[in-house]
Amino acid sequence: MLPYICVLLAAVLWGTVGTTQTFLTDGINPLTIAMMRSAIGGGTLLIIAICLRKIQFRHWAWKYTFFAALVMALFQPLFFTSVRLTGVAIGTVVTIGSSPVFAGLIDWLYFKNRPTRTWGVATVLAIIGCVLLFVNKGEAMVNPLGVGMALCAGIAFATYTHVSKALMEKEEALPAVAMTFSICALLLSPIALIYGIEWVGQSANWLPLLFMGLFGTSIAYLLFLTGLQKVSSSSAVTLSLGEPLTAALLGVFLVGEFLSVTSWMGVAMLLGGILVITFGGRGGKGKEIIAT
């Protein structure tokens, strides 16, 4: 039960990032924000890990770390570009909705773990809920390139989850997050420099940046990787759909956004999917019913 709660709490913290960004000054490119939160989150944990002597550079699992950092660095521009091309609704639904499907396919085809009935029911509920939640939000433009990039972003997040699970078999969660996101920040830095980071010097941006870096990245991914040690990758990605659920509720209660009846139905189905996979999967893999 606890590992599922850890993953779900990670998703909740990710869901706060969108609302937190509204407190930044206007006109900031999302990719520079992604670089800065990765640098703050990864850099802070890197300092802690080095002080605690948690990193053995000579014997570190570099292959898995670089791969995890690369796919996370690819996820950011793919997702934000897809949103720019297709609108918030389609970009978000295709990316977040496709991630659990790709995670399940990778788990099945590559790792030979057949999806369980519990995962299937929970994933269908969550994806339908995600579609209903965003159906009336944002400008929708069915741009084939944008949809393709959103699907690639979904693959990237699913791949990150599987690679991170393999990394967790070799390293502890804290240094793993520290190394992955420090490298991710370095990979994103050329893009960020193109768009400029002078906004970082404005004191009004410091608190939102620290929150996104420490809570939305450091603590969130620590919780995610900690839970990932006991939760299957496909189930963890489905639980990550708690992110749009959190973002939607924060938008209503903190920012004053309006949700239609259809969107509230989506919230209910998303919550239902999360509850199914949390309570249905806690009995262990051996007790789950295999889908036919």
N, C-alpha and C positions, 0 to 999 in steps of 0.2 A: 504493500500500500504506500509506504513512504517514498519509494522511488518514483511512483506515478505522481505523487504530490509535488516532488522536486521538479519534475519536468513541467508540470502544470504551472507552478509558481514562476518558472523561467519564462513561460509563455505570457503570463500576466505581466511580468516586468518588461518584456519586449513590447507588449501592448501599450505601455505608458510612453514609449518613445515618441510616437506620433503627436500626442498631446503636448509633450514636453517641447517638441520642436516649435510649437506655436508661440512659445515665449522667447524664441530667438528673434533677432532683428530680421526684417524682411529682405528678400532677394538673395538668400544664401543657397548655393547649389547643394542638393542633397548628397552628392558624392563627397563633397568636402566635409559635410557633417559625419558621413560614414567613416571617413578617414580619421577624423578627430576623435570620435567615440571609440574607435578601435585602438588608436594610439593611447588615449587616456586609460581605457580599460585594460588593454594588454600591457602597457608600460607600467602601470601601478602594480599589477600582479607580478610582472617580471622582476621589479625591484624587490618585492616581498619574497619571491621564490629564490632569488639570488642570495638575499640576506639569510634565509632559512636553509640555504644550501640544498635546495630541492632539485636543482638542475645539474646534471652531469653532462656537460657539453660533448665530451668525447664519446659517450655511450648513449647519446640521446637518439630517440626514434625520429630521425630527420625526415625520412621518406614520408611517413604518415603526416608529420607536422606540416611540411611544405605543401603536400597535396591538400590538406584541410584548409590551410591559409589561402591557397590558390583558388579553390572552389568558392570559398567565402568572399574573396576579393572579386571573383567573377559574378557572384550572385548580385552584388550591389549595383553595378552599372546595368546589368541585364534587367533587373527588376525596375529600377527607376526610369530607364529608357522605355521599357514596355508601357509603364504608366503614362509617360509623356506622349507616346504614340497612340495608345488605345483609350486613355482615360483611366481614372482611378478604379472604377467599377470592374471593367474587364481585366485590366492589368492585375488587380489584386486577386480577383476570383480565380483567374487562370493560374497564377503563380502559386497562391496558397492552396487552392483546391487541388492542383495537380501533384503537389509535393507528396502527400500520403500515398497516392497511386503509384508514383515512381519509386517511392521507398519500398512499397510492398512488392513491386516487380523486381527491384534489385535484390531484395531479400529472398524472393522465390527463385529467380532465374540464376543468380550468381551464388547465393549462399545456400540454395536448396531448402529453404525454410518455407513450407507452404503457409499461405495466409490463413489465419483462424477465422471462424465464423464471427467471433466477438469483434475482431478487428474490422471485418467486412461491414457488419452492421453499423459500428461506430463511425467508420470512415464515410459511409454513404450518408448517414445522418448529418455529420459535420460538414460535408461538401455541399449538400443541399441547403443546409443552414447558412453556409457562407455565401452561396448564390443569392438566397433570399435577402440576406442582410445587405448586400451591396447592389441589389437590382435597381434601386432608386437613387443610388449615390453616384455622383461624379458624371462627367460627360463621357458617353460611350461611343467609341469609334472602332468598328471592326477592321482594324488594320492588320493584314496578314503578317507583316514583319513584326509588329508589336506583339501579336499573339504568339508568334514563334519565339520571340525573346522571353516572353513570360513563361512559356513551357520550358525553355532552357534554364530560366531562373529556378523553376520548380525542380528540375533535375539537379541543379547545383546544390540546393538546400538538402535534398534527399541524399545526394552523394556525400555532402559534408557530414551528415549524421552517421552514415555507415563508416566513413573513414575515421571519424572521431571515436566511434565505438571500438574500432581496431586499435586506435592510439591509446585508449584507456586500458587496454590489456597490457600495455608496456609502460605507461607513465601515470602519475597521479593527476587528479583533475586540475589542481591549482597551477602547477607549472605547464600543463598542457594548454590551458586557456591562455596563459601568459605568453607562451611562445607562439601559438597560433595567431593571436590577434596582434601581436607586435609585428610579426612578419606580414600579416594582412595589411596593417597600416603602411608599412614600407612599400608594398605592392600598389597601394592606392595613392601614395603620395604624389607621383607625377601628375595624375589627373587633378588632384586637389590643388597643386601648385598652378596648374593652368587656369583654374577658376578663381584662384586667390584665397588666402586665409587671413587677410587683414582684419576681418570681422572678429577674429579670436581675441584681439586686443581690446575689444569693447567690454567693459565690466558687466554690462547687462546680460552678456552671453555666458558668463563664467558658470553661474549656478546651473542653468539648463545643461551645459556641456558636461559638467561634473556629474550630474545626475545620470545623463545618458551613458557616460563612460563607466561610472562605478556601478550603478544599479542596472542600467539597461544592457550592459556588456559584461563587466567583471562578475558580478554576483549572479546575473541571469545565466551566463554560460557555465559558471561553476555548478549551479543547480542542475542545469541541463545535462552536463557530462556526468555529474554524480548519479543522477537518476538513470542515465543511459547505461550504466554498468549493470543494472538489473532489469531494464525495460528493453524490449526489442526495438530496433531502429524504426521499423514501420509504425509501431504503436507510439513511439516518441514523436514522430512527425505528425501523426494524427492529433496527439495531445497539444502540439504546437498551434493548432487552430484556436486555442484559447487566446492567442494574440489578437486576431480581429475582434473577437468577442469582448475582450478587455478594452480595446481601442474604441469600439462602438459605445460601450457603456460610459467610458470616461468622457467621450464626446457629448453624450447626453447630459450627464450630471455635472461636468465641470466647464465645458465650453458652451453649453446651451444649444447643441445641435438637436434636430428633430428626426425621430425615426418613425416611419410609417408602420401600419399594422403588419404589412408584409415583412418589414425588417425585424419587427419584434417576434414574428414567427420564426425568422431565421435565427435570432438570438436563442429562442427556446430549443430549436433543433441542434444548434451548435452545442449548447449546454447539455442536451440529451446525449449527443455523441460522445462528449467528454466523460460524462458519468458512466456510460456503457463501457467504455474502454478502461476507465479507472477501476470500477468495481467488478467488471466482468473479467479483467485480465489479472487481477491481484492474486488469484489462486495458483498462479504458476503456469508455465507453458504446458506442462504435462496434463493439466486438468482442462485445458481449453479444447473446444470441439473444432476439429479441422473442417474447413469449408469444402463442400463437394462441388 
